Amino acid sequence: MTKVNHMPRFITPLLLTLIGLLLLGQGAYIHAKALLAQVLLERAFDATIATGHPTKPWSWADTWPVARIEVKRIGASAIVLSGSSGQALAFGPGHVELTPDAGERGVAVYSAHRDTHFRFLRNVAIGDEIDVTRSDGRMFRYRADSSSVVRFDASDIDPLADGYGLVLSTCWPFDALTSGPERYLLHATMIEPDR
């Protein structure tokens, strides 16, 4: 006679519920961290403009706010950090290294995660105005011209191109659960210099 060991029926649903709660908590933590970071970054950005000196959002930060991106038609706003390392992108959009600042000749590139700080890109329409305020208080207005989906290693963005351009970059597709090789690029051209 073989002895069969049956787990009580409640163990499997209990384990699945605990795993689900753990995953839900992890997702909520990421979004809560992103929201709190933007509040602290907003304060640091305002202090940077007021004092003229880069202000870190918290004492241990290895980056600081360099710009604010706004799309007023959809009520979107995000503070941009210096650099686009994974650590910086956990707290906000990053200004991609070796690209000009907004308002300078060439193409300024800002990158962020699709599920937090650049979630709003899915709602930006061609023709929308995008305001970028730099940490020196100067504001530049751009108009969204086009969008594209490219491989992360084949964007063909020339930061030294003629004119005054802007690219906002995030992962694609917007609703994916895991990261992949494609990036969504929103291209814009300056229509109003420093206001």
N, C-alpha and C positions, 0 to 999 in steps of 0.2 A: 504494500500500500504506500503510495507516494503522498507526502504531505505537501499541500499547496499553501503557500503563505500569501494571503490576500491583504493588500494594504487597505486600511479603512477607506471607504468611498470618499470621504471628505478631504483626504490628503491631496489628491491631484488638483481639485478645484482650488484648494487653499494655496498650494504652491503656485498655480497659475495666477491667482489673484495677487499674491505677494510680488511675483515677477512683474506683473502689469503695473502695480503701484510703484515699484522701484523705477521702472522705465518712465512712467508719468512724472515722478518726482525729479528724475534727471533732466527731462525735457523742460519742466517748469523752472528748474534751477538755472538752466542756460538762458532762458528768456528773462527771468528775474535779474540775473547778473547783467544782461545786456541793457535792460531798462535802467537799473540803478547806475550803471556806468555812464549812460548818457546824461543823467542828472548831474553827476559829479564832473563830467566833461564839460557840460554847459557852464557850470560855475567857473571852472578853470579857464575856459575860453573867454568868458566875460572879463575875468581878472587879467588875462593876457592882453586883451584889447585895452583895458583901462590903464595897465602899468607899462605896456610896451615890452614886457619881458615874458618869455615862455613860462607858463605855470603848469606844474604837474598836477594831475587830478587827484592823486593820492601819493603819499610819501615814497612808496616803493616802486612807483611807475617808472618804466624805462622809456616812456614816450610822453608826448604832450599834444594838446589840441593845436591844429594848424589852420582849420577852416570849418565853416558851417555850410552844408548843402541844404537848400530848401526848394521844394516844388510846391508852391502855394496852392495851385489848383486842387491838389489832392491832400493838402495839409501835412506834407511829409517834411521832416527836418532831421538832420543827423550831424553830429560833430565828428570831424575827421581828425585822425591821429597822424603823427609823423611816422612814416614807414608802414610797410605792409607785411610785417612778420606775422606768423600765426598767433603769437601772443598779443600783438596790437589788435589784430582783427577780432579777437575774442571780445574786445570792449567797444569797438566802433570801426567805421570805415578807415582805411589807411590810404595815405598819399603814396603812390608807388614811387619808389626810389628812381632817381635819374630821369624823372619827368618834370617839366616846369611846373611852377605854381600857377594856379588859376590867374588869368589876366596877363600872363607872360606869353611871348611868341612860342608857338609849338603846341603840343597836345598834353594837357594836364590829365593824369590818369588817377582815379580813385577806385579802390576795390573794397568790397565787403561781402559778408555772408548773405546768401539769398533768403535764409530763414529768420534773420534778425534785422540788421541795420539797413540792408538794401532790399528788404521784402517789398518795399513800395515800388521798385522798378517795374514790376509787372503791370502797374497802373499808370505809368507815365506814357503819354501819347505823343506821337510825332507832332511837333508844333508847340508842345508845352515849354514854358519858361523855367529855367533852372538858375537859381541865384546861388553864387558861391561867395561867401564873405571870408576873407583871409584874416589871419590873426593880427595883421596890422590895421584892421578895420576897413580896408578897401573891399568894395563889393562889385562883382562882375556878373552880368546877366548873359545867359546862354539860351539858345533855342534848340530843342531836341530835333535832329535832322533825320536820323535813321537808327536802325538797330541791326545787329547781326549776331549769329551764333558761330563760334569758332572753337577750335581746339586750344587748350591753354597754352600750347607752345607754338601757335601759328596765328597770332592776333594781327600781325602786320601793322601794328601801331608804330608810327614813326614820331617819337616825341619831339623831334627837331623839324617837323613839317612846317611849311609856310602857314601863316594865318594864326588864329587863336582858337584852338579846339579844346574839347573836353570829352573824356570817355569815362563812363561809370561802368564798372565791370563786376559781375557776380557769377556764381555757378549756374549751370543750366542742366536740366530743366528746373523750373521753379518749384515744382511739387515733388521732386525726387527725394527719396529717403536716404540715399547714400551719395557721396560725392563721386563725380565722374570727370572725364577729361574735357568736357565742353564748358565754354564760358559765354554768357550773354553780355554783349557790349551795347551800351546806349551812347551814340555819338551825338555831339552837340557843337554848335558854333557860337562864338561870342557875338551878341547883338548890341550890348551896351557896356562900354568900358566903365571903369571906376565911377561909382555913384556915391 
